Amino acid sequence: MPLDFSLQANVIDLFSNTITPATVHVAGGRIRQIEPLGPTAPDPALPYALPGFVDAHVHVESSLLVPSEFARLAVTHGTVATVSDPHEIGNVLGVAGVKYMLANAAQVPFKFCFGAPSCVPATPFETAGAEITAADIEALFHDHPEIGYLAEMMNWPGVLSRDAGVMEKIALAQRYNRPVDGHAPGLVGDDARRYAEAGISTDHECFMAGEAVDKLAAGMKILIREGSAARNFEALIDLLPAHYEQMMFCSDDKHPDTLLLGHINQLVQRAVARGQDVLQVLRVACRNPVEHYRLPVGLLREGDPADFIVVDDLVDFKVRQTYLDGVLVAENGETLIAAAPVEVVNNFTPHHVQAQDFEVSIAQGIQPNANATVRLIECFDGQLITARHDEPALVENGQVVADLSHDMLKLTVVNRYHAAPPAVAFIRGFGLKGGALASSVGHDSHNITAVGCDDTSLARAVQLVMEARGGLAVVSPDGTELVLPLPVAGLMSDQPGPKVAAAYSAIDAAAKALGSPLQAPFMTLSFMALLVIPSLKLSDKGLFDGEAFRFVENVVVS
């Protein structure tokens, strides 16, 4: 129950753009009065009270935590709300997965705004566990007013061609007065304008300033993303002074180890440290997402819900206290939200794999040890995009094998929903010197994605994930095996957040011990099956060209 209380602080008003010493009176979960103390200049002896931070686009599932556990960590960093796209669990369980997220989230006071997933499955070129139709989306909007928006429209080719099915979903959102989120990496110029004209209101996929400027000019809101894998803060932050009214901060995908350390507060701190105007930065971090998505989140005005935070200063933004509806939910880095029960739901059909399943034979008629060329995916640290190359491959006994000397490893995607032959390709950028990694977190259909240095290790890592019915696995050359089980849809743990963060840190360290230079090897791995991000990716059905939006005929060129 909220308590009536008062506190003194330098109060930040993001509407008058002032910072004034005042007493904040809270009653019945709302701001009853903000009473100025007299002086107009900030009092250095007082802390600062400001609206809470909002993550304007995140997939909670990517934290490997259920919503209630995500909330318990996020509030310690001053986050009071998220705009959360549940399409990860939607791809596994359909509408039932969305309802699972709503039910679990309802057990805690954190203010989640979940969207109706627009692209489940994300493409017809992969196997998902479910489908969410236009009729399903309408039912979610009609039956669940807390569903606040149409989640990211990844089918940008369908938007540009005005595909009937895509436009029906956008029209439903407009009929129910819900904003439509975008997802259109690399779209510029007239294409960006036409994408926005279809009704798309935001984009979080900009990795170049010029791209963001085109979308801003088209009337879209641009989200500066800094997650565990995709990091676009440096590319976009200098746009903020001219466009702060049209920008927001988001993480998109945040693993538990980094969530334990910080959230949107870190972006605020970095922006201010670069000399950005603090009130403009806080508008981006606090006010803009509340207004754009019409969130039921207070902005520290009289009559608002008492959702606010208290920080030591406007430099480090160390969070002393976080309040939600007048209830203290975090203090001095410790969560005060009680743990909630976690129901386990899943959609997983384990089957046996063996090393021979991952062999790649050279074309029939070619000599067993002849030269061969393969189509190679190249991944980049901190980016979701990839490059494609045709490069000479290592051939042994008629089989194309991993070539560690040139960082050419095997990548595979294995269907988790029914037994099927694995899809296999080659990738550079993971840098492993031995062993393999595997994960059932594989955007967006969440089949098992794995990378390895030899077929035996690859098969074993995949099998460990199969046996756990979802999770992350590392197999080392010395035979050491490490597994982080994710029993909730093969995406999330049923354990407390700090425990999951510690387990993730251990398995992340094991992956890096194999030689990976990536900041987040498992997060990067999870995006290697994301077909809607160019240029070359792998689905359970084969190698895919994300620019031409079609399959590549052969992994082995010659």
Beta strands, then each sheet from edge to edge (+ up, - down):
strand 1: 5-13
strand 2: 18-27
strand 3: 30-36
strand 4: 48-51
strand 5: 53-58
strand 6: 79-84
strand 7: 111-116
strand 8: 149-153
strand 9: 180-182
strand 10: 202-203
strand 11: 221-225
strand 12: 247-250
strand 13: 308-311
strand 14: 319-324
strand 15: 327-331
strand 16: 334-335
strand 17: 360-361
strand 18: 372-379
strand 19: 386-396
strand 20: 399-401
strand 21: 409-414
strand 22: 423-428
strand 23: 436-439
strand 24: 448-452
strand 25: 471-475
strand 26: 481-485
strand 27: 536-539
strand 28: 542-545
strand 29: 550-551
sheet 1: 3+ 2- 1+ 4+ 13- 14+ 15- 16+
sheet 2: 5+ 6+ 7+ 8+ 9+
sheet 3: 10+ 11+ 12+
sheet 4: 17+ 20- 19+ 18- 22- 21+ 24- 23+ 25- 26+
sheet 5: 27+ 28- 29+
end
